Amino acid sequence: DGALGAKWLVAFADLIEHVSPAVVSIETTGKVKVDASNFPNLPGFSFPGQDGGAQPKEQEVRGAGSGFFISADGYVVTNNHVIDGADDITVKLTNDKELKAKVVGRDPATDLAVLKVEGNDFPFVRFELEHKPRVGDWVVAMGNPFNFSNTATAGIVSAYGRDLHDSGSGDYVDYLQIDAPINRGNSGGPTFDMYGK
């Protein structure tokens, strides 16, 4: 009925308003070596280094993703692949303030990384450690897809016990599956239960 629908809309809006200050954008820059000698020879086109004598050249690459504060003193969680190979990491807050970050921990097997920025009194969120959401429970995913900051999508817990097979995740096979839309740039962003955890 209409009253029930209105309740859920208010719940999503209140939840998003409460947690969104803890969600951040992450921008990275790094360098990769490009070996142009491997490019095909195309009539009328040449690439630097195709003469056979040149060494691979370094090219700057940029990346973007999402993350979230887990403590008031500046610890941020993201995906490892968001910051992998980065020489420079910038965390951008919802107020557009930019802070330099350093990697303090990473685990490629679970694709998680922890960053640290200088400062205090950051808004942060907590992990749910006691109550496991059930299949069918609502969840809200937040992040910065396509560099659109503070984007929220909603869905449900679809299943438990998902195995990512060839992802390099080793013995970790009990992943949670959700159906909230996720787009490029959402990587590293949090998914919340209806209590904001």
C-alpha positions as CSV (number, residue, x, y, z in Angstrom):
1,D,0.0,0.0,0.0
2,G,1.1,3.6,-0.3
3,A,1.9,4.1,3.3
4,L,4.4,1.2,3.3
5,G,6.0,2.5,0.1
6,A,6.4,5.9,1.6
7,K,8.1,4.3,4.7
8,W,10.7,2.6,2.5
9,L,11.5,5.8,0.6
10,V,12.0,7.7,3.8
11,A,14.2,4.9,5.1
12,F,16.5,5.0,2.0
13,A,16.7,8.8,2.1
14,D,17.5,8.9,5.8
15,L,20.1,6.1,5.4
16,I,21.8,7.7,2.5
17,E,21.9,11.1,4.2
18,H,23.5,9.5,7.3
19,V,26.2,7.5,5.6
20,S,27.1,9.4,2.5
21,P,29.6,11.8,4.2
22,A,31.8,8.7,4.9
23,V,32.0,7.7,1.3
24,V,34.9,9.1,-0.7
25,S,36.2,9.2,-4.3
26,I,39.7,7.8,-4.9
27,E,41.9,9.1,-7.8
28,T,45.2,7.5,-8.7
29,T,48.1,8.1,-11.0
30,G,50.9,5.8,-11.9
31,K,53.3,4.8,-14.6
32,V,53.3,1.8,-16.9
33,K,55.9,0.7,-19.4
34,V,54.6,0.6,-23.0
35,D,56.6,-1.5,-25.4
36,A,55.7,-0.1,-28.8
37,S,57.8,-2.8,-30.6
38,N,54.8,-5.1,-30.0
39,F,52.4,-2.9,-31.9
40,P,51.5,-4.2,-35.4
41,N,53.1,-2.5,-38.4
42,L,50.3,-0.6,-40.2
43,P,51.0,1.2,-43.5
44,G,51.1,4.9,-42.9
45,F,51.3,4.7,-39.1
46,S,54.3,4.5,-36.9
47,F,54.6,4.2,-33.1
48,P,57.6,5.5,-31.0
49,G,59.9,2.6,-30.3
50,Q,59.1,0.5,-33.4
51,D,62.5,1.0,-34.8
52,G,63.7,-1.9,-32.6
53,G,66.3,0.0,-30.7
54,A,64.2,2.0,-28.3
55,Q,63.5,0.9,-24.8
56,P,59.9,0.7,-23.5
57,K,58.6,4.1,-22.6
58,E,56.8,5.0,-19.4
59,Q,53.3,6.4,-19.8
60,E,51.2,8.0,-17.0
61,V,47.9,6.2,-16.3
62,R,45.0,7.5,-14.2
63,G,42.5,5.5,-12.3
64,A,39.4,6.2,-10.2
65,G,37.3,4.3,-7.7
66,S,35.5,4.7,-4.4
67,G,36.2,4.1,-0.7
68,F,34.9,4.8,2.8
69,F,36.2,6.0,6.2
70,I,36.2,3.3,8.9
71,S,37.6,5.6,11.6
72,A,37.6,9.2,12.6
73,D,41.4,9.4,12.3
74,G,41.6,8.8,8.6
75,Y,41.6,5.1,7.7
76,V,39.8,4.4,4.4
77,V,38.9,1.0,2.9
78,T,38.8,0.4,-0.8
79,N,39.5,-2.4,-3.3
80,N,43.1,-3.4,-3.9
81,H,42.7,-3.1,-7.7
82,V,41.7,0.6,-7.3
83,I,45.1,1.5,-5.9
84,D,47.3,-1.3,-7.5
85,G,50.3,0.2,-9.2
86,A,49.5,3.7,-8.1
87,D,52.3,6.1,-7.3
88,D,50.0,8.9,-6.1
89,I,46.6,8.4,-4.4
90,T,44.1,11.2,-3.7
91,V,41.0,10.9,-1.5
92,K,38.3,13.3,-2.3
93,L,35.7,14.1,0.3
94,T,32.0,14.9,-0.3
95,N,32.9,18.6,0.3
96,D,35.4,18.4,-2.6
97,K,38.4,18.6,-0.2
98,E,41.3,16.5,-1.5
99,L,43.8,14.7,0.7
100,K,46.9,12.7,-0.2
101,A,46.7,9.0,1.0
102,K,49.2,6.3,1.6
103,V,48.6,2.6,1.5
104,V,48.9,1.0,5.0
105,G,47.7,-2.5,4.1
106,R,46.5,-4.6,1.2
107,D,45.3,-8.1,0.4
108,P,45.1,-9.0,-3.3
109,A,43.4,-12.3,-2.5
110,T,40.3,-10.6,-1.1
111,D,40.9,-7.4,-3.2
112,L,40.9,-5.1,-0.2
113,A,43.2,-2.3,0.7
114,V,43.4,0.2,3.6
115,L,44.6,3.8,3.1
116,K,45.5,6.5,5.6
117,V,44.9,10.2,5.2
118,E,46.1,12.9,7.7
119,G,43.4,14.5,9.9
120,N,40.8,13.9,12.5
121,D,37.0,13.9,13.0
122,F,36.2,12.3,9.7
123,P,32.7,10.9,9.4
124,F,33.0,7.1,9.3
125,V,30.9,3.9,9.2
126,R,31.1,0.6,11.0
127,F,31.2,-2.9,9.7
128,E,28.2,-5.1,10.7
129,L,29.7,-7.9,12.8
130,E,26.7,-9.3,14.6
131,H,23.7,-9.6,12.3
132,K,24.0,-11.3,8.9
133,P,21.5,-9.9,6.4
134,R,19.2,-12.5,5.0
135,V,18.6,-13.2,1.3
136,G,15.9,-10.8,0.3
137,D,17.0,-8.0,2.7
138,W,17.5,-4.5,1.2
139,V,21.0,-3.1,0.7
140,V,22.2,0.2,-0.6
141,A,25.5,0.5,-2.5
142,M,27.3,3.8,-2.6
143,G,30.1,5.1,-4.7
144,N,31.3,7.3,-7.5
145,P,30.6,5.6,-10.8
146,F,31.8,7.5,-13.8
147,N,33.1,10.2,-11.4
148,F,29.5,11.1,-10.3
149,S,30.1,11.5,-6.6
150,N,27.7,10.1,-3.9
151,T,25.7,7.9,-6.2
152,A,23.4,5.5,-4.4
153,T,21.7,2.3,-5.8
154,A,19.5,-0.1,-4.0
155,G,18.8,-3.8,-4.3
156,I,18.6,-6.9,-2.2
157,V,20.9,-9.6,-0.9
158,S,20.6,-12.2,-3.7
159,A,22.6,-15.1,-2.4
160,Y,25.4,-16.3,-0.1
161,G,28.3,-18.6,-0.7
162,R,29.3,-17.4,-4.2
163,D,32.7,-18.6,-5.5
164,L,34.5,-16.2,-7.8
165,H,36.5,-19.2,-9.3
166,D,39.5,-17.8,-11.3
167,S,39.7,-14.4,-9.5
168,G,42.8,-15.3,-7.6
169,S,40.8,-15.2,-4.4
170,G,42.3,-18.5,-3.1
171,D,40.4,-20.1,-0.3
172,Y,37.8,-17.3,-0.1
173,V,34.7,-18.7,-1.6
174,D,31.9,-17.4,0.6
175,Y,31.1,-14.1,-1.1
176,L,27.8,-12.2,-0.8
177,Q,25.9,-11.5,-4.0
178,I,23.7,-8.4,-4.3
179,D,21.6,-7.1,-7.2
180,A,22.1,-3.3,-6.6
181,P,23.5,-1.8,-9.8
182,I,27.3,-1.3,-9.8
183,N,29.1,0.7,-12.5
184,R,32.7,1.6,-13.4
185,G,34.1,3.7,-10.5
186,N,31.9,2.0,-7.8
187,S,34.9,-0.3,-7.0
188,G,35.8,0.0,-3.4
189,G,32.6,1.6,-2.3
190,P,30.5,0.3,0.6
191,T,27.2,-1.6,0.6
192,F,25.0,-0.8,3.6
193,D,22.2,-2.7,5.4
194,M,19.2,-0.7,6.4
195,Y,20.8,0.2,9.7
196,G,23.7,2.0,8.0
197,K,26.3,-0.7,8.7
